[in-house]
């Protein structure tokens, strides 16, 4: 029964976060126009800011308890993880510059690893197909 509860929580939280992302995209389309080069970036920045701010105020941790993977997978989950890394480094006595560097390293590692996996899968799919 716990796995069903986790699955439902993940689905609901992931869906709500997707709706928040869609709302940011709709706002960006209304402000910038449907053909703007900056639509995706604006949406990611908006969702990322929501995730980071909610983490700093202790709300995203509660969302993660309910949503599990549904809260960790969206871009807001990455932003919350980066914010958490910065906050923890600062609490451990690191200077602000070192704390920010820890957050940048985490984001670069996650995005770099994901990009590398996408390239490998793309090359394999190209070679097979």
N, C-alpha and C positions, 0 to 999 in steps of 0.2 A: 504493500500500500504506500510505503514511503517513496518508492520509485515513481509511482503514478502521481503523487503529490508534487514531487520534484519536477516531473515532466510537464505537468499542467502549469506550475509556477514559472518554469522556464519559458514556456510557450506564451503565457500571458505577458510576462515582463518583456520578453523579446519583441512581442507585438506592439506593446505600448511604446517601447523605445524606437521601433521602426516608424510608428505614427508620429513621434516627435521629430524624427529625421525628415519625414515627408512634410511635416508642417514647416520646418526650416527651408526645405527645398521649395515649397509653394511660396513662401515669403520672398525667397531669393528670386524666383521667377517674376513675381509681381514687381519687385524693386528694380532688378537688373535687366529683365526681359528674358524671353525663352531661349534666345540664342547666345546668351552671354558665356564667355569663356570661364567666368568665375563661379558658375553655379555650384559645381561639385565642391570647390574649395570653401565657398561660403557656407554650404551645408555642413561640411566636416568641422569647420571652425565653430559653428553654432552648437552642434551636438557635442563636440569636445569640451566647449566651455560649460555646457550643462553638466556633463559628467564630472569635470574637475571641481566645479563649484559645489555640486552635491556631495562629492567626496570630502571636501574640506569641511563642510558643515555636518558630516557624519550621516548623511541621508543615504548615499550610494551604498554604504556597507549594509544597511538594512535592506535595500533593494536587492543586493547580491544574495542575502540570506534567503529571500523569497524566490528570486529568479534564477539563481545559480548560473548556469551557462548562458541563459538568455540575457543576463546582465553583463556577463564577461565578454561575449562575442562582439557586440556592436562597437563602433568607434568610441562611444561614450565609456565603454569598459576600459579601452586602452588609455583614454584620457584620465580616468579615475586611477588607474594603476600608476601612471606617470606622476599624477598629483600625490598619490600615496608615497611613492618613492622619494619625492622631494620633501614631503612633510616628515617622513621617517628619518631621512638624512639630517634634516634640520634639527629634529628632536634629539638625535644622537650627537649633536654638537658640531656638525659640519657647518662651514661658512655657507652663506647663501649661494655663492658662485659654485661651490662644490656640490651643494644640494641640487642646483639646477643642472649641473653636468651629469649627475646621477640619473636624473629624469630624462635628459637628452639621450644618454647611453641606452636606457631601457627602450625608449621609443625607436631609436635607430636599430637596435638589435631585433625588435619585433618586426618592424617594417622591412628591414633588410632580409631577415629570414623568410618572411612571407613573400617578398619579391623574388628571392632566389628559388623558392619552391614553385612559384608560378612560372618562372622561366624554365625550370627543369620539366615541369609537367607539359608546358607548351611545346618544348623541343621534342619530348617523347611522343606527344600526340601528333606533331608534324611528321616525325619519322615513321610512325606506325601508319598514319592515314595517308 
